[in-house]
Amino acid sequence: HTQPTSFISLSVVSLYAHHITMVMTRRRSRQLSDVTGLSEEELLALDEGEIPALALKKKQQERYESQAAEVRAQDAQSAGGDWHNHLHGDVYAPLVLVFWPLLPVLTMSVHLIINKFNCSMTDFFSQIMSGELSFSKYLELVPRPNWTAACIYFGWILLQLVLFYVTPGRYYRGQPTPAGHRLEYKIVAFRNLIITMVIGVLVCGPLDLLSPATIYDNFGPMLSIALIFMTVLTFVMFIKAKVHPTYDAKSTGNVVLDLFGGIELNPRIGGFDIKLFSIGHVGMNSIVMVNMLMAWKQYDTIGYVTNSMVLVNLFLFLYTADWAWSENWYLATLDIMAEHFGYFLCYGGYAGITWLYTVQAQYLAVNPVDLPLWGVVGLLSLNTFCLYMFREINGQRQLFRAKDGDCLIWGKPPKFITATCTTSNGVTVERKLLTSGYWGLARHLNYLPDLTMAFTWCMCTGFHHAVPFFYTIHMGYILGHRMFQDDKRCSLKYKLYWEEYKRQVPYHLIPYVF
């Protein structure tokens, strides 16, 4: 009788010892990771003697980044710098005043077309042109906020906030900001995505705490609440930036432009980054949950889930999970590095992503489509290929940056232009512009699989109505705008070097075409 007890005791002690060993190993790995800048997986592949040299290299890299940050700050000061300053000046304020209400009107109109006009954009616009759908009648169709919808919407935000704080995660430093700050970010998006999905299934399933029907019936009122909330949040962020700015606060000098484009690049409360939380947790995590809700609605209506709805849920889950898994990569994108947190990003995080990125599933919930087998196989193959290429193209640039050019691109040493930036006080730094591999084919080749994936999701709905394809148009505008703004920003920064870069890589998006 003592033998099993001894075995159990020995097992418990062994497990505890293993746990302590793992904790100490992870702690040491994290310390070495902070010193060298390498991931834990990369450290395991190294000999102990290589680590001091890597630590020295990281210190040199940090010194270089500090100099580069000074260049960015000088360039931002001389060139208008921030992403929205292409609208700098009072002359652009009227344009922003027109665009300001356009975002909520477009979002609400898409919702109404799906739910009030049988998914027909033709009926919607014909009634507007004929005068049958007047402004007052349009307002009557807008869903009214109610307490149930408010509890669900703000409960969602609260859930994401609690998960953000309680879920253990790793900390990464972002890229240097124009003012030279390297902010620390807690990376927990992927874990929170999975936890959120489990909680959603439990709450609406076995626990029966909230009916999916209640959420679906209040989906319209929640949109109205979201549009009101993100407008209020815009003014709160404006006041915060004026009273208690945190990092890289830059005003255009025009109240309208500051409200729309934002003043603070990284508004924070303590170590809590409002921008990353709004876009990455409230916004991106909602995509999967809304799509699951729409699949339930379709099942509740017709008794089964169509293959097109399965594909949309699968594709958007893979897209969201890929983003969450690579959240640390997101820190090096224009969203975090260049876009200030104002009305535009408030809209995206608290309304736009949730209601526009899920338009295909919303459409299929009320307009089921069964695809032929060849269509399923074709769309599945195309989306898989595009997702692979999206990661492959971005991964190639990340490798080049992480290794500072000391790597192989397509089995060969990379080709690049060494661009020099000089500050007004004479400090000169270098940056490498990759001109080989995928990045030698087009300057924004990574946008091509992104747009193709968006079109693939829309094709899951068939071609009976145009409204599901609104998302492709929406993404095309955003990426196109960003493509030309990035070109303008780099031209101001690198000057003649950027002209040489464009000579070697002449195409924007599609090699040999555009």
C-alpha positions in Angstrom: 0.0 0.0 0.0 2.9 2.4 0.6 4.3 1.8 -2.9 1.7 3.8 -4.8 1.8 6.6 -2.2 5.6 6.8 -2.5 5.3 6.8 -6.3 2.7 9.6 -6.1 4.9 11.6 -3.7 7.9 11.2 -5.9 5.9 12.2 -8.9 4.7 15.4 -7.2 8.2 16.3 -6.1 9.5 15.6 -9.6 6.8 17.8 -11.2 7.5 20.6 -8.7 11.2 20.4 -9.3 10.6 20.4 -13.1 8.3 23.4 -12.6 10.9 25.3 -10.7 13.6 24.5 -13.3 11.3 25.7 -16.1 10.6 28.9 -14.2 14.3 29.6 -13.7 15.1 28.7 -17.3 12.4 31.0 -18.6 13.5 33.8 -16.3 17.1 33.4 -17.6 16.0 33.1 -21.2 14.0 36.3 -20.8 16.9 38.1 -19.3 19.2 36.9 -22.2 16.4 37.8 -24.7 16.3 41.3 -23.3 20.1 41.6 -23.5 20.6 40.2 -27.0 17.3 41.0 -28.6 16.8 37.4 -29.7 13.8 35.2 -29.0 14.1 32.2 -26.7 14.0 29.8 -29.6 16.9 31.6 -31.3 18.9 31.6 -28.0 18.5 27.8 -27.7 20.3 27.4 -31.0 23.4 29.4 -29.8 26.5 28.4 -28.0 27.1 30.2 -24.6 30.2 31.9 -26.1 28.1 33.7 -28.8 25.9 35.5 -26.3 28.3 38.3 -25.1 29.0 39.3 -28.7 25.3 39.5 -29.4 24.8 41.6 -26.3 27.5 44.0 -27.5 25.8 44.1 -31.0 22.5 44.9 -29.4 24.0 47.8 -27.4 25.5 49.2 -30.7 22.1 48.7 -32.4 20.3 50.6 -29.5 22.9 53.4 -29.9 22.2 53.5 -33.6 18.4 53.5 -33.0 18.8 56.4 -30.6 20.5 58.3 -33.4 17.9 57.3 -35.9 15.2 58.5 -33.5 16.8 61.9 -33.5 16.7 61.9 -37.3 13.0 61.0 -37.2 12.3 63.7 -34.7 14.1 66.3 -36.9 12.4 65.1 -40.0 9.0 65.1 -38.3 9.6 68.7 -37.2 10.8 69.9 -40.6 8.4 67.9 -42.8 5.2 67.9 -40.9 6.0 64.4 -39.7 2.8 62.8 -38.5 0.6 60.6 -40.7 -2.3 63.0 -40.8 -0.2 66.2 -41.5 -0.7 65.8 -45.2 -4.0 67.5 -44.2 -2.1 70.2 -42.2 -3.6 73.6 -42.5 -7.0 75.3 -42.2 -7.8 74.8 -45.8 -8.3 71.0 -45.2 -10.6 71.4 -42.2 -13.8 71.6 -44.4 -12.8 68.3 -46.1 -12.4 66.6 -42.7 -15.8 68.0 -41.6 -17.3 66.3 -44.6 -15.5 63.0 -44.1 -16.2 63.0 -40.3 -19.9 62.0 -40.5 -19.3 59.9 -43.6 -17.7 57.0 -41.6 -20.7 56.4 -39.3 -23.2 57.0 -42.1 -21.4 54.4 -44.3 -21.3 51.9 -41.5 -24.9 52.4 -40.5 -26.0 52.3 -44.2 -24.3 48.9 -44.7 -26.1 47.6 -41.7 -29.5 48.9 -42.9 -29.0 47.6 -46.5 -28.4 44.1 -45.1 -31.3 44.2 -42.5 -33.9 46.6 -44.0 -33.4 46.4 -47.8 -32.9 42.7 -48.4 -29.1 43.2 -49.0 -29.9 45.2 -52.1 -27.8 48.4 -52.6 -29.9 49.1 -55.7 -33.1 49.4 -53.7 -31.4 51.5 -51.1 -30.0 54.1 -53.5 -33.1 54.1 -55.8 -35.2 55.0 -52.8 -32.8 57.8 -52.0 -32.8 59.1 -55.5 -36.6 58.9 -55.8 -37.1 60.7 -52.5 -38.9 57.8 -50.9 -36.1 57.4 -48.4 -35.9 60.9 -47.0 -33.4 61.9 -44.2 -36.2 61.8 -41.6 -37.2 58.3 -42.7 -33.5 57.2 -42.7 -33.3 58.3 -39.1 -36.4 56.3 -38.2 -34.7 53.2 -39.6 -31.6 53.7 -37.4 -31.7 51.3 -34.5 -32.3 53.0 -31.1 -29.9 52.3 -28.2 -31.3 50.4 -25.3 -30.0 49.2 -21.9 -29.6 45.6 -23.0 -27.4 46.6 -26.0 -25.4 48.9 -23.8 -24.7 46.2 -21.2 -23.6 43.8 -23.9 -21.4 46.3 -25.7 -19.7 47.7 -22.6 -19.6 44.2 -21.1 -17.5 43.2 -24.1 -15.1 46.1 -23.6 -14.8 45.3 -19.9 -14.1 41.6 -20.6 -11.3 42.5 -23.0 -9.9 45.0 -20.4 -10.0 42.3 -17.6 -8.3 39.7 -19.9 -5.7 42.2 -20.9 -4.6 42.7 -17.3 -5.0 39.2 -15.9 -3.6 37.1 -18.8 0.1 36.5 -18.4 2.1 37.6 -21.4 5.5 38.7 -22.7 6.7 42.3 -22.9 8.2 43.7 -26.1 9.6 47.1 -26.9 8.3 48.9 -29.9 10.2 50.8 -32.5 11.6 54.2 -31.6 9.0 56.9 -31.8 9.7 60.3 -33.6 10.5 61.7 -30.1 12.9 58.8 -29.4 10.8 56.7 -27.0 10.9 52.9 -27.1 7.7 51.9 -25.3 7.0 48.6 -23.7 4.0 46.6 -24.8 2.3 43.6 -23.2 1.7 41.0 -25.9 -1.3 38.8 -25.0 -3.6 39.0 -28.1 -3.4 35.4 -29.2 -4.1 34.0 -25.7 -6.9 36.5 -25.1 -8.5 35.5 -28.5 -8.6 31.9 -27.5 -9.9 32.6 -24.0 -12.5 35.0 -25.4 -13.8 32.3 -27.8 -14.0 29.8 -24.9 -15.8 32.2 -22.7 -18.3 33.1 -25.5 -19.1 29.5 -26.2 -19.6 28.7 -22.5 -21.7 31.8 -21.7 -24.0 31.3 -24.7 -24.0 27.5 -24.5 -23.7 25.2 -21.4 -23.9 28.1 -18.9 -26.8 29.7 -20.7 -26.1 33.1 -19.2 -26.8 35.0 -22.4 -28.8 34.0 -25.4 -27.2 34.4 -28.9 -30.7 35.6 -30.0 -30.5 38.5 -27.5 -27.1 39.5 -28.9 -28.2 39.3 -32.5 -31.4 41.2 -31.9 -29.4 44.0 -30.3 -26.6 44.0 -32.9 -28.1 47.1 -34.5 -28.6 49.1 -31.3 -25.1 48.1 -30.3 -23.8 49.8 -33.5 -25.6 53.0 -32.6 -24.1 52.9 -29.1 -20.6 52.2 -30.6 -20.8 55.2 -32.9 -21.8 57.4 -30.0 -19.2 56.0 -27.7 -16.3 56.4 -30.2 -17.3 60.0 -30.8 -17.3 60.7 -27.0 -13.9 58.9 -26.7 -12.5 61.1 -29.4 -13.2 64.2 -27.3 -11.9 62.5 -24.2 -8.6 61.7 -26.0 -8.4 65.3 -27.2 -8.9 66.7 -23.7 -6.4 64.2 -22.3 -3.8 65.2 -24.9 -4.2 68.8 -23.9 -4.3 68.3 -20.2 -2.0 65.3 -19.6 -0.2 64.2 -22.8 2.0 61.1 -22.6 4.1 60.2 -25.6 4.7 62.1 -28.9 1.9 64.6 -28.6 1.8 66.8 -31.7 -0.8 69.3 -32.6 -1.6 70.5 -36.1 -2.8 73.8 -34.7 -6.3 73.2 -36.0 -8.9 71.8 -33.6 -10.9 69.9 -36.3 -7.7 68.2 -37.6 -6.5 67.4 -34.1 -9.8 65.8 -33.2 -9.9 63.7 -36.4 -6.3 62.7 -36.7 -5.4 62.8 -33.0 -2.7 64.6 -31.0 -1.0 61.7 -29.1 0.8 59.0 -31.0 0.7 56.6 -28.0 -1.9 57.7 -25.4 -1.3 55.8 -22.2 -2.7 55.6 -18.7 0.3 54.3 -16.7 1.6 51.4 -18.8 -1.8 50.8 -20.5 -1.6 51.6 -24.2 -5.0 52.8 -25.3 -4.4 52.5 -29.0 -3.1 48.9 -29.1 -5.9 47.8 -26.7 -8.6 49.5 -28.8 -7.5 48.2 -32.2 -6.0 44.8 -31.2 -8.3 43.6 -28.4 -11.7 45.4 -28.7 -11.6 45.5 -32.5 -9.8 42.5 -33.8 -11.1 40.0 -31.3 -14.7 41.0 -32.1 -14.3 39.7 -35.7 -14.3 36.1 -34.7 -17.1 36.5 -32.1 -19.4 38.3 -34.5 -18.8 35.7 -37.3 -19.6 32.9 -34.8 -22.8 34.8 -33.9 -23.8 35.1 -37.5 -23.2 31.3 -38.0 -25.5 30.6 -35.1 -28.2 32.9 -36.6 -28.0 31.1 -39.9 -28.3 27.7 -38.2 -31.2 29.0 -36.1 -33.0 30.2 -39.3 -32.4 27.4 -41.8 -31.4 24.5 -39.6 -27.8 24.1 -40.8 -24.6 26.2 -41.5 -23.8 26.6 -45.2 -20.3 25.8 -46.5 -19.9 29.5 -47.4 -20.5 30.5 -43.8 -18.0 27.9 -42.6 -15.4 29.3 -45.1 -15.9 32.9 -43.9 -15.6 31.9 -40.3 -12.5 29.8 -41.0 -10.8 32.5 -43.2 -11.5 35.3 -40.7 -10.4 33.2 -37.8 -7.1 32.4 -39.5 -6.6 36.1 -40.4 -7.3 37.2 -36.8 -5.3 34.4 -35.2 -2.4 35.2 -37.5 -2.5 38.8 -36.5 -2.8 37.9 -32.8 0.1 35.4 -33.0 2.3 38.1 -34.6 1.2 40.9 -32.4 4.8 41.9 -31.7 5.3 42.4 -35.5 2.3 44.8 -35.4 4.4 47.1 -33.2 6.6 47.9 -36.3 3.6 48.9 -38.5 2.4 52.3 -39.5 -0.7 51.9 -37.2 1.5 52.0 -34.1 4.5 54.0 -35.4 2.8 56.8 -37.3 -0.9 57.1 -36.8 -2.1 59.3 -33.9 -5.1 58.2 -31.9 -8.0 60.4 -32.8 -11.5 60.0 -34.3 -10.3 57.8 -37.2 -8.7 55.2 -35.0 -11.4 55.4 -32.4 -13.9 54.6 -35.1 -11.8 51.7 -36.3 -11.3 50.1 -32.9 -14.8 50.5 -31.5 -17.1 50.3 -34.6 -15.4 50.0 -38.0 -13.6 46.7 -37.5 -16.5 45.0 -35.7 -19.2 45.9 -38.2 -17.4 46.2 -41.5 -14.8 43.4 -41.3 -17.7 41.0 -40.6 -20.0 42.1 -43.4 -19.8 38.8 -45.3 -21.0 36.8 -42.3 -23.8 39.3 -41.6 -24.9 39.0 -45.3 -24.8 35.1 -45.2 -26.8 35.1 -41.9 -29.9 36.5 -43.8 -29.0 35.4 -47.3 -27.6 31.8 -47.2 -25.4 30.7 -50.0 -24.3 27.1 -50.8 -21.2 26.9 -52.8 -20.4 24.0 -55.2 -17.5 21.8 -54.2 -15.1 23.3 -56.8 -15.9 26.7 -55.4 -15.1 25.6 -51.9 -11.8 24.0 -53.0 -10.8 27.0 -55.1 -11.5 29.6 -52.4 -9.8 27.5 -49.7 -6.7 27.0 -51.9 -6.6 30.7 -52.9 -7.0 32.0 -49.3 -4.4 29.5 -48.0 -1.9 30.6 -50.6 -2.5 34.3 -50.0 -2.1 33.9 -46.2 1.1 32.0 -46.8 2.4 34.7 -49.1 1.4 37.4 -46.7 3.4 35.9 -43.9 6.3 35.0 -46.3 6.7 38.5 -47.7 6.4 40.2 -44.3 8.7 37.6 -42.7 11.4 38.2 -45.3 11.5 41.9 -44.3 11.4 41.1 -40.6 14.4 38.8 -41.0 16.4 41.4 -42.9 15.7 44.0 -40.2 16.4 41.6 -37.3 19.7 40.5 -38.8 20.7 44.0 -40.1 21.2 42.5 -43.5 23.4 39.7 -42.4 21.1 36.9 -43.8 20.2 35.1 -47.0 17.3 36.2 -49.2 16.2 33.5 -51.6 19.5 31.7 -50.9 21.7 34.8 -51.7 23.1 37.7 -49.8 20.5 40.5 -49.9 20.8 43.5 -52.1 20.0 46.8 -50.5 20.6 50.6 -50.6 22.4 52.1 -47.7 20.5 55.3 -47.2 21.9 58.2 -45.1 19.9 60.6 -43.1 21.4 63.7 -41.6 20.0 65.8 -38.8 20.2 69.6 -38.7 23.0 69.4 -36.1 25.1 67.2 -38.3 24.5 63.7 -36.8 24.4 61.1 -39.6 22.9 57.6 -39.4 22.3 54.8 -41.9 19.3 52.7 -42.9 19.2 49.8 -45.2 16.5 49.6 -47.9 16.0 46.1 -49.1 15.9 45.8 -53.0 16.0 42.0 -53.5 13.7 39.1 -52.8 10.0 39.9 -52.7 10.9 43.5 -51.8 12.7 43.9 -55.1 9.6 43.1 -57.1 7.3 45.9 -55.6 7.5 48.4 -52.8 4.3 47.2 -51.2 4.0 43.7 -52.5 2.7 42.6 -49.1 -0.6 44.5 -49.8 -1.4 42.3 -52.8 -2.1 39.0 -50.9 -3.9 41.1 -48.2 -6.3 42.6 -50.8 -6.7 39.2 -52.6 -7.7 37.6 -49.3 -10.3 40.3 -48.7 -11.7 39.6 -52.2 -11.7 35.8 -51.4 -13.8 36.4 -48.3 -16.3 38.4 -50.4 -16.5 35.7 -53.1 -17.8 33.3 -50.5 -21.1 35.2 -50.6 -21.5 34.7 -54.3 -22.3 37.5 -56.8 -26.0 38.1 -56.2 -25.5 41.4 -54.3 -22.7 44.0 -54.2 -22.9 44.9 -50.5 -20.5 42.1 -49.2 -17.9 43.4 -51.6 -17.9 46.8 -49.8 -15.2 45.4 -47.6 -12.8 44.9 -50.5 -13.4 48.5 -51.6 -12.9 49.7 -48.0 -9.6 47.8 -47.7 -8.5 49.0 -51.2 -8.9 52.6 -50.2 -7.1 52.2 -46.8 -4.1 50.3 -48.3 -3.9 52.6 -51.3 -4.0 55.7 -49.2 -1.4 54.2 -46.9 0.8 53.2 -49.9 1.0 56.7 -51.3 1.4 58.3 -47.8 4.3 56.0 -47.0 6.0 56.9 -50.3 5.6 60.6 -49.5 7.0 60.1 -45.9 10.0 58.1 -47.1 10.7 60.6 -49.9 10.9 63.4 -47.3 13.1 61.3 -45.1 15.5 59.6 -47.5 15.4 62.2 -50.3 17.8 61.2 -53.1 18.2 57.7 -51.7 14.5 57.1 -52.0 14.6 58.2 -55.7 17.3 55.6 -56.3 15.2 53.1 -54.4 12.2 53.8 -56.6 14.5 53.5 -59.7 15.6 50.0 -58.6 12.1 49.0 -57.4 9.8 51.0 -59.7 6.5 49.2 -59.0 4.1 50.1 -56.2 2.0 46.9 -55.9 2.0 44.6 -58.9 5.3 43.8 -60.5 5.5 45.0 -64.2 2.0 46.4 -64.0 1.6 49.0 -61.2 
